[in-house]
């Protein structure tokens, strides 16, 4: 069994275990309190607890690997696990069952593995570079939608960019005849593109732990995603666009993806 095989098996098992911990906390609302890191930036004790489980298990299995987590940070090395313990914390905190555990494995600047586990539906989205993307073990494929008027685009949002950037983008999408939605989890937004549930996901600025696993899934499911790791995307974040292949050029122009 290769090193990557071992990491893939560990990744799927640990993502599921971490997700089940998040599920238990979600169902027991008395087990955590809600705080804010900034405006509309939720945090709970569960975020740190789940991240510690992930880094502890992966660290024990692969002691030479490094970590970059939303809650605990880290210094990326040649092999780095990029972790969002609960993506969609605002949903989690408000009792909305749309959140996930997202973990990516990056080696030599390439996303090699990704897992996104949605605890409340118990769905496992996964991908391996060059080996395709799966949902609960079955292959995932992006949509074949080719008309913008038939498309559904999910938009992400954060306080890291001016509000007008988001309202302008939404208006252009509507004027083009498409529709948009916002579900408050970038990781699941990209996973849903890979699974053919939506046609595209765009966010003007996103952190690497929110999107790397999903980017790999979109690419491996036959779609297209921008090269997020160019420059300092790993540590400082940047824009992300994941879309089906047929609408790539139209949507990239529509959201002005290159501007960030």
N, C-alpha and C positions, 0 to 999 in steps of 0.2 A: 504494500500500500504506500503510495507516494505521500510526501508531506502535505500536498494540497488536498489529497483524499482525506487524510486525517483531520485537517482543519475544517473541511466541509462537513464531515460527520459531527464534529464537535460543535460547529456553528449551529447546525439545525437543532441539535439537542438542547444547547444552552439558550438559544433564542426562544424555544418553546417553554423551557423551564422558567425563564425570566418573564415571559408573557403570562404564564399561569400565576406567578407571584403578583404581577400587576392586576390581573383579573380578580384575585382574592381581595386585594386592597380596594379596588373599584367597587366591589360588591359590599364591602364593609366600610361605609362612609365614615364611621367613627375612628378608623385606623389611621387617618392622616388629617393634617390641617392644610389649608391653602394659603400661600403667601405670594408675593410678587417680587420678581427681580427688577422689574421696571414696568412702564405702562403696558398693560395687556400682556405681560410676560409672566405667566403663572409658574409656580414651583410648589411641589409637595414633598413630604418626606419619602414618598414612594419612589420618586425619581432617583434619589440617591441610593435607596435600598436596592432597587433593581439594577442600577449601574454597578454597584459593589458586587452583586451576585455575578454579573457578566464578567467583570474584570478579574474577579477571584477565580472563577472556573477556567477562563481562558488562560489566565496567567499561570495557573498550576499546570495546565496541559502544555503550554508553549512559553516557557519562562524567558526565552530570548526575544519574544515579540514585544512590540511597544503598543501603546494605547492612546487614543484621542477620544475623549468623551465629552458630552455636553456639560455634565455636572462637575467632573473632576479634571478636565483638561488633559494635559499630557504633552510629551515631546515626540513627534513621529520619527520613527527610524525607517530602515529599509523595508521592514515588515511591520505594518501597523493595522490594528483593529480600530475602526471608527464607529462609535457607538452613540445611539440615542436611546436611552432606556425607556422613555415614554414620549414618543412623538405624537403631538396632539394633547399636550398637558392641559390646555384650556378646556378641551372637551372632557378629559378625564376628571378635572376638578369640578366641572359643572354637571357631572352625571350623564354625559352624552357618550354613548358606547362606540365612539369612532376614534381610536387611538391604536398605537402599535409599538412594538419593539423593532428597532432597525439597527442592523449590524452589517458592516462591510469589511472585507479584508483587502488591503492594498499592499502590493508587493512591487518594489522597483517602479513606483509611479503608475501602476496599472491596477484597476479594480478587478480582482480575481474572483471574489466570492461576495454574495449578498444574500441576506435573509431578512424578511419583514414578516413578523408574526402579529396577526390581529387577534388579540386574546378573546374578545367577546364573540366573534364568529368562529374562532379557532381555525383560521385559515393561515396556511404557511405559503408565502410567496418566496421563491428562491431562484438564484441564478448562479451560473459558473461560467467564467469567460470561455467562449468557444464551444460551450456545451448546451446552450439554450437556457430558457427560463421556464419555471414550473409553478403551478398552483396546486398544492396538495399532491404533488407528484405527477400531475398531468401537464402537458406542454401548454404554455401560454403563447398567444399571438396577438399582436396589435390589430386594430380595426383596419378595414380596407376603405373607409370613408374617403371619398375624393372631392366632394363638394363642400365648400366651407359652410354653405347654407344648411347642410345636414349634420354639422359637427357640434360636439359639446366639448368645451375647453374648461379645465379647472384652473383657477387663479389662486396663487398664494399671496400672502400679505404680511408685512411686518413694519414696525416703526423705523426700520433702518433706511427707508426711502420715503420721500414726501407722499402724502396722501393723494395728491393730484396725479402722480405717476400711475397709481392704481385705478383711479376713476377714469382717467383718459384711456387707459388700456381697455377697461371694461366697455367704455363707450364705442371704441373702434371695433371691438368684437361684435357688439350688438348691431352696429351699423353695417357690418359685413354680412349680417344675416345669421351668424352663429349665436350660440348661447353660452353663458358661463355659469360656473358654480364655485362655491368656496366651502370646503369641508374641514379646513384647519388642521390638516396633517399632510405635509409635503411628501413624506415617505409613502403613505397610502395613495396620495394623488398620483405619483409616478407608478406605483404598483398597479393601480387601476388602469392606467394607460397600457401597461404591458399585458394586462389581462383582457383588454378589449372592452372595458367598461366605459371609458371615455376616450376621446381622440387625442387629447394633448393636455399637458400640465405646464404652466409657466409661473415662475416667481422671479421677481426682479432682483432680489437678494435673498440667498438661503445659505445656511451653514452646511458644511460637508457631511456632518453626522445625520442631517435630515434627508440627504438626497443620494449619496453614493450608491447604496444598495439598489435604490430605485432606478438610477441611471443605468446600471448594469442590466437590470431586468428589461428595461425598454429596448436597449440595444440587442439583447439576446432574444427578445420576442419579435424581432424583425422591424423595429422602429428606429428612430433616430434621436439621439440626445447630444447636446453640446459637450465639448471636451472640458469638463468642469475643473480638471486638475491642472490645466495649463496655468502657469503663473503661480499665484499663492492661494488658489481656491481651497486647498486642503485646510489651511489654517485661518484664512480670512473670509472664506465664502465668496459668493458671486451669483450671477444670474443662472437660472437653469431652465431649459426647455426640453421636454421630452414629448415626442409626437409620433404619430404613424408616418410612414414614409411618404404616402401620397400627398399629405398636407404640409409637409415640412417647410417648403419655401413660402407658401402662402401664409402660414401661421407665424413663421419667423419674421416676416415683413410686417404682419398685422400687429404683433406685440412689440416690434422694434427690439428684438432680443439682443442684438449686438450692443445696445446702449447700456445695458445693465442697470 
